[in-house]
Amino acid sequence: DALPICYLRDVDFVMCSPDIFVRSGMDLDKVVEKACSTLSFPVFVKPTDAGSSFGITKVMKPEDLKEAISFAFSEGPTVIIEQGIKGREFTCAAYSDAEGVKALPIIEIVTDNDYFDYDAKYNGNSQEICPAPVEEAFSAHIQEVTKRIYSHLGCEGVVRVDYINGEDGLYFLEVNTIPGMTSASLVPKMVRTAGIDITDFLSGIIENS
């Protein structure tokens, strides 16, 4: 349920971390060699079509890269090796209704773990702060970028976009095209913060899909 960053590589309104796209059947020794020559460690290895952080590994050294790629392939036939970006993590959702594309309040994710992995998401080892404790202008910037990504990719319904705000600006991580909608999920938290009734919110999305 995640779209890889290659779809946004050439836009001018958000940055993408350097990455390598890997397909099942490729020579992994050559992939590792390319990664070591073009990317800086740590890197994140992740499948392109899995949610809940399944199949993701943070790789600190080259000798662990091939195993991480094989692990990611357990979730799907395509994998991304992405250079890690140090910074604060944010997420924002966009949706469309009769009035056009809109964005919900942003969330800052603060994890006790090394990164926002499955354990941090589902076992209480993270804080999901909504609205995020940032200046209004920065929040509005992320919302605007999220709407532009939504339109650029031709999204429908509601999607969630994840970011890292690095030292040199905002980096796009991925688009979650089927975000969780339980009471503890991120999008419903944004909806509640916006003061929107969740039933009305979902009804409006269905009517305009």
C-alpha positions as CSV (number, residue, x, y, z in Angstrom):
1,D,0.0,0.0,0.0
2,A,3.0,2.3,-0.4
3,L,4.1,4.1,-3.6
4,P,7.9,4.3,-4.1
5,I,9.7,7.6,-4.4
6,C,10.6,7.2,-8.1
7,Y,7.2,8.7,-9.0
8,L,8.2,12.0,-7.4
9,R,11.9,12.1,-8.3
10,D,11.6,15.0,-10.7
11,V,9.2,17.4,-8.8
12,D,10.4,20.7,-7.4
13,F,8.3,20.9,-4.3
14,V,9.8,18.1,-2.1
15,M,13.1,16.3,-2.0
16,C,13.7,12.6,-2.3
17,S,16.4,10.6,-0.6
18,P,18.9,8.9,-3.0
19,D,17.9,5.4,-3.6
20,I,18.3,2.2,-5.6
21,F,15.3,0.3,-7.0
22,V,15.8,-3.5,-7.0
23,R,13.7,-6.2,-8.7
24,S,13.6,-9.9,-7.9
25,G,16.1,-11.8,-10.0
26,M,18.7,-9.0,-10.2
27,D,22.3,-9.8,-9.3
28,L,22.5,-8.9,-5.6
29,D,26.3,-8.7,-5.5
30,K,26.1,-6.0,-8.2
31,V,23.3,-4.2,-6.4
32,V,25.3,-4.2,-3.1
33,E,28.3,-2.9,-5.1
34,K,26.2,-0.1,-6.6
35,A,24.7,0.8,-3.2
36,C,28.2,1.0,-1.6
37,S,29.4,3.3,-4.3
38,T,26.4,5.7,-4.5
39,L,24.7,5.7,-1.1
40,S,25.9,6.6,2.4
41,F,25.2,4.3,5.3
42,P,22.9,3.8,7.2
43,V,20.4,2.9,4.5
44,F,16.9,1.5,4.8
45,V,15.9,-1.5,2.8
46,K,12.1,-1.8,2.3
47,P,9.6,-3.5,0.0
48,T,7.6,-1.2,-2.2
49,D,4.2,-2.8,-1.6
50,A,3.9,-3.7,2.1
51,G,2.5,-1.8,5.0
52,S,3.0,-1.7,8.8
53,S,6.8,-1.6,8.3
54,F,6.9,-5.3,7.3
55,G,10.1,-6.3,5.6
56,I,12.0,-3.1,6.5
57,T,15.6,-3.2,7.8
58,K,17.9,-0.4,8.8
59,V,21.3,-1.4,7.5
60,M,24.4,0.1,9.1
61,K,27.2,-1.7,7.2
62,P,27.6,-3.1,3.6
63,E,28.0,-6.7,4.7
64,D,24.5,-6.8,6.1
65,L,22.8,-5.4,2.9
66,K,22.3,-8.6,0.9
67,E,20.5,-10.3,3.8
68,A,18.2,-7.2,4.3
69,I,17.3,-7.2,0.6
70,S,16.4,-10.9,0.7
71,F,14.2,-10.2,3.8
72,A,12.4,-7.4,2.0
73,F,11.7,-9.7,-1.0
74,S,9.7,-11.8,1.4
75,E,7.0,-9.1,1.2
76,G,7.0,-8.5,-2.6
77,P,9.0,-8.6,-5.9
78,T,10.4,-5.0,-5.7
79,V,12.6,-3.4,-3.1
80,I,14.0,0.1,-2.5
81,I,17.4,0.7,-0.8
82,E,17.1,4.3,0.5
83,Q,19.7,6.5,2.0
84,G,18.8,7.3,5.6
85,I,17.9,10.9,6.4
86,K,18.4,12.3,9.9
87,G,15.6,14.5,11.1
88,R,12.1,14.8,12.6
89,E,9.4,12.5,11.2
90,F,6.0,13.8,10.1
91,T,2.9,12.5,8.4
92,C,-0.1,14.1,6.8
93,A,-3.2,12.9,5.0
94,A,-4.9,14.3,2.0
95,Y,-8.4,13.5,0.6
96,S,-10.8,14.9,-2.0
97,D,-14.4,15.9,-1.6
98,A,-16.9,18.0,-3.5
99,E,-14.8,21.1,-2.8
100,G,-11.5,19.6,-4.1
101,V,-8.3,18.3,-2.5
102,K,-7.9,19.0,1.2
103,A,-5.2,18.1,3.9
104,L,-5.7,17.1,7.5
105,P,-3.6,18.3,10.5
106,I,-0.1,17.0,10.5
107,I,1.3,14.5,13.1
108,E,4.9,14.3,14.4
109,I,6.1,10.8,15.2
110,V,8.5,10.5,18.0
111,T,9.7,6.9,18.6
112,D,11.6,5.3,21.4
113,N,13.1,2.8,18.9
114,D,15.8,3.4,16.3
115,Y,13.1,4.1,13.8
116,F,9.3,3.9,13.4
117,D,9.2,0.1,13.0
118,Y,6.4,-2.4,13.6
119,D,7.1,-2.5,17.4
120,A,7.1,1.3,17.7
121,K,3.8,1.5,15.7
122,Y,1.8,-1.2,17.5
123,N,3.4,-1.8,20.9
124,G,3.3,1.7,22.3
125,N,6.9,2.6,21.7
126,S,6.2,5.9,20.0
127,Q,4.3,9.2,20.4
128,E,2.1,10.4,17.6
129,I,1.6,14.1,18.4
130,C,-1.4,15.7,16.7
131,P,-1.3,18.6,15.9
132,A,2.4,18.5,15.6
133,P,4.3,21.0,17.8
134,V,5.6,23.1,14.9
135,E,5.1,26.7,13.6
136,E,1.9,27.2,11.7
137,A,3.9,28.1,8.5
138,F,5.7,24.8,8.6
139,S,2.6,22.8,9.2
140,A,0.9,24.6,6.3
141,H,3.9,23.8,4.1
142,I,3.6,20.1,4.7
143,Q,-0.2,20.2,4.1
144,E,0.4,22.0,0.8
145,V,3.1,19.6,-0.3
146,T,0.8,16.7,0.6
147,K,-2.0,18.1,-1.5
148,R,0.4,18.6,-4.4
149,I,1.6,15.0,-4.1
150,Y,-2.0,13.8,-4.0
151,S,-2.8,15.6,-7.2
152,H,0.5,14.8,-9.0
153,L,0.0,11.0,-8.4
154,G,-3.7,11.1,-9.3
155,C,-4.7,9.7,-5.9
156,E,-8.3,9.1,-4.9
157,G,-10.0,8.7,-1.5
158,V,-7.7,9.4,1.4
159,V,-4.0,8.7,1.4
160,R,-1.3,9.4,4.0
161,V,2.1,10.8,3.1
162,D,5.2,10.3,5.3
163,Y,8.2,12.7,5.6
164,I,11.5,13.4,7.2
165,N,12.4,17.0,7.8
166,G,16.2,16.9,7.4
167,E,18.8,19.6,8.0
168,D,18.4,20.8,4.4
169,G,14.6,20.6,4.1
170,L,11.6,18.3,3.7
171,Y,12.1,14.8,2.3
172,F,9.3,12.6,1.0
173,L,9.3,9.0,2.2
174,E,6.3,7.3,0.8
175,V,2.6,7.4,0.1
176,N,0.3,5.1,2.0
177,T,-2.6,4.5,-0.4
178,I,-4.5,2.3,2.1
179,P,-3.9,3.9,5.5
180,G,-5.2,2.3,8.7
181,M,-8.6,3.5,9.8
182,T,-8.9,2.0,13.3
183,S,-9.6,4.3,16.2
184,A,-5.8,4.1,17.0
185,S,-4.6,4.8,13.5
186,L,-3.0,8.0,12.3
187,V,-5.7,9.3,9.9
188,P,-8.6,9.1,12.4
189,K,-6.4,11.0,14.9
190,M,-6.0,13.8,12.2
191,V,-9.7,13.7,11.5
192,R,-10.5,14.1,15.2
193,T,-8.0,17.0,15.6
194,A,-9.6,18.7,12.6
195,G,-13.0,18.5,14.4
196,I,-14.6,16.4,11.7
197,D,-17.0,13.6,12.5
198,I,-15.3,10.4,11.3
199,T,-18.6,9.0,9.8
200,D,-19.2,12.2,7.9
201,F,-15.6,12.2,6.7
202,L,-15.8,8.6,5.4
203,S,-19.2,9.2,3.8
204,G,-17.9,12.3,2.0
205,I,-14.9,10.3,0.6
206,I,-17.1,7.5,-0.6
207,E,-19.5,9.9,-2.3
208,N,-16.7,11.5,-4.2
209,S,-14.7,8.5,-5.1
